[in-house]
Amino acid sequence: MTITIEVCVDNIESLQTAQQAGADRIELCSALALGGLTANAGFVQKSLDLATIPLYTIIRPRAGDFIYSEQEVDIMVSDIKFMKLLGIEGVVIGALTPEGDIDEVALKRLMAASRDISVTFHRAFDLCNDPKQALEILINAGCERVLTSGQQANAEQGCELIKELIIQADGRISIMPGAGVNPQNAENIIAITQAKELHLSGKTTRKSAMKPHSTVRMGTEQDADSLITVTCAKTISDIVSATNH
C-alpha cells in the first residue's frame, strides 16, 4: 500500500526541502508554531512557482480557538477565493460552535467558496464533542479528508479512534493522522489504523546567518533571532522510506 506523506511548512526553504526529500503533498501556512495561520500571497505564489507536487494552504485568520465571527468567516471566504485565483489545489479549513459541534453555517459558506478545489478539515475536528457525528457532517458537506490526532495529544495515542473513524468513513472521506507523526511511529500508526495518508511538519532548527553584533532581540521567544525553524530533510526522507518499502 502506498502512503501519501503530507508535510506542513511555513517558509520557502522548507517547501523545497520537503519536496526534495520525497513529500507527496505540501500544506502551506504561516506561524507554524501557533498551529498554522493563512499564508501570505507572496509565499503562496512562489511556492506554486517552485512546486512539482500538490499544494494546499490553511485558511485560518488568527490563532486561538476555531469559533469564528461572521466577519472572520468573511475573511476566510475572501482568502479561499484569492487562493483559488493564485492556482492553489486545495484548502484546509475548520470552524466550530462553542458547544464543540461543527459550525455548519460557516462550513457551508467555506465549502461554497472552495468549489472546484479540494478541502481538508483540520484538527479543529479533535475538539468536536461527537467525532463520529462530526465525520458524517463533513462527508455530507463534501470534504475530501479530515486531519486528526484521534482527539489525543498525538496521533499515536489516538490510533484507536482514528481506526474507528476510518472504518466508519468506508472510503467516503480520507482520515489522515497527524500530530507527533515521525519515522519511529509511522509504521505502527499505519498498521493499527490502516490510514493511507500521514501528516507531519518534521521540524528542526538551523542557525541564523546573521553575524552577532547587537543584544537587541525581536519578539518574546528565546533564540527567536538566532535559530530558524525549518523542515528536516532526513525526517521526511526517513518517513517516506519507512512507510513506502
N, C-alpha and C positions, 0 to 999 in steps of 0.2 A: 504494500500500500504506500502510495506517495503522500507525504505530509507537506502541506503548504506552510512555509515559515514566513510570518509577517513580522517586520521589525519597525518599531516606533522610533522616529528620530526628530530632533528639533534643530538641526543645523545641516548645512550642505555637506560638510566634511563627513558626517555620519551617514548621510544618504549614500555617498559614493563608497564608503567603507562597507556598509551593509550589502549593497548591490554586488560589489566585487567579491564579497565573502560567500555569496550564494543565496541571499534572501530572495523570496519569491514575490513579495509584495511589501510596500512601504506605507506606513501611516505617518503623515506629516503633522507636526504640531509645533507650537512654541511652548516654552516653560514646562518642559517635561517633569521638572522637579515638583510642579504643582499638579501633576496628573495630566497635563496637556491642555493647552488652550489653542484657539484658532490661529493657524499660521498666517503670517503676513503675505501679501500679494507677491512681493519680490522673491521670497523664498519659494513659494509655490511655483512661480513661473520658471525660475532657474532649475528647480527640481524636475519639472516637466521637460526642460531642455536636455537634461542630463540622463534622465531615467530610461532604462530599457525594460523595466518591469512595471506593473500597475501601481498607481499612486492613489491613495485615499487621503483625505485630510479631515481632522477632527473639527467639528463645529461646536465650540464651547466658548461663550463670550466672556466668561470670568471664572475665577477659582471659587471653591466653596461647594455648596450643595447644588442639586440639579432641579431645584424649584425655581422656575423662571416666570417673570412678569410678562405681560403682553408685549411690552416694549422690548424685552430681551428676546422674545420669540421673533419679533420683527427683525431684530439684528441678525439672528440665526438664519432666517429665511433669506435675507439680503446676502449674507455670506455664502449660502449654498448657491444662490443664483450666480454670484460672482465667480465662485469656484468652477461652476459649470462653463461659464464663458472662457475661463482660462484653459479648460480642457481636462479637468480632473476626472478620474474614472469612478470615484466613489467618495462618499462622505461618512463620517462616524458621528452619530448623534445620540442624545439621551435626554429625557425630561420626565420628572416625577411629580406627583402631588405630595402635599405634606403628610398624607397618610401612608405613603410608600407604595402607591399604585402608579402604573404608567399614566402619564398625563396624556390622555387620548386626544384632547383638543389640540395641544401643542404638537403631538405626534402627527396628527392629520395634516396640519399646516406644513410641517417639516418634510413629510413624505410627498406632499403635493409639489413642493419646491424641488424635491430630489428626483422628480420624474425623469426617466431615461438614463439615470446613473444608479449605481449600486449603493446600498445603505447597510451599514453595520450599526447596531445598537450597542453602546459601550457599557462600561462597568457600572453605570448607574443601575443596571439590572441587579447588581449584587446588593442593592439597598431595598429591593422590592420586598413587600411583606408576603407575597404569594408568588414565588418564581414560576410555578407551573401555569398559573393563570396568566401571568405576565407574558410567558412564552407564547401562549395562544394569541394574545393580543398582537404581539409583534409579527407572528406568522400571518395573521389576517391583514395586518397593515401592509405587508409586502416587504418586510426587511429581509435582507439576504443572509445576515448572520448576527449572532449575539456574542460579544466578548464577555467572558465571565470567569471569576475565580471560584465559582461554585458557592458563592456567598461566604467564603472563608478568607483569611488573611492572604493566602496564596492558593494557586491552582492545585498544587499537590495535596493540600489539606482538603480541598473542595472536590476531589475526584468523584466521590460517591454521588453527589448531586449532579455534577456535570454528566456522569454516566446516565443518570435517570433522565436528564433533560435531552440527551442525545437519543435515547430510546423513545421518549415522548415525541420528539421532533420528527422521527421516522423519515428523514430526508427532506422534510418540508423547509428546513432552515438549517444553516450550519451553526454548530455550537463550537466556539473557539476558546479553549482555555488560555488564560493569561494571568499574569501576576506571579512573579517569582519563578518563572519558567527558565531553566538553564540546561546545559548539556548533561548534567548529572541526574536530573529528574525527568527529563523529557520522555525517555523511553517508558518509564513507569507510568507517567500520566497517560500516554497513548495506550499502553497495554490495558490500563484499568478502564478508561473512558471510551476507547475506540474513536477518539477525535481524529479528524483529518486535517486540522489546522492548528497551529500554535502561534502565540503572540508573545513577543518579548522586546525589550529595548537593548539588552546586552551592554549596559553602561560600564564605562571605565573613565579614568581621567588621564589627561596629559598635562604637562607643564606649559604655562604660557611662554611665548617667545619674548615677552616684554622683559627688558633688562631692568632690574630693580634700581630705582633712583629716588623713590619717594615713599613715605609712610602713609600716604593717602590711600584709602580703600573705598571702593564703590559698593553700595549695598550693605546688608547686615550679615551675610553669610561669611563665616571664616574661610579664608583661602579662595573666596569667590573670584578674585582677580588673578591669582597665581595658578589655579587649576581649572582646566577646561573639561567639561563633561562631554564625552564622545562615545560612539559605538565602538565596542571591541571587536576587531576583525576575527580574532581567534574564537571568541564565544560564538559568533554567528556561524563560522565555518564548522566548529565542533558540533553545534546542534544540528546543522544540516547533515553532517556525516552520521551523527547518532540516530537520526530519525529516518534517513533515507539510505539504508545499507545497499 
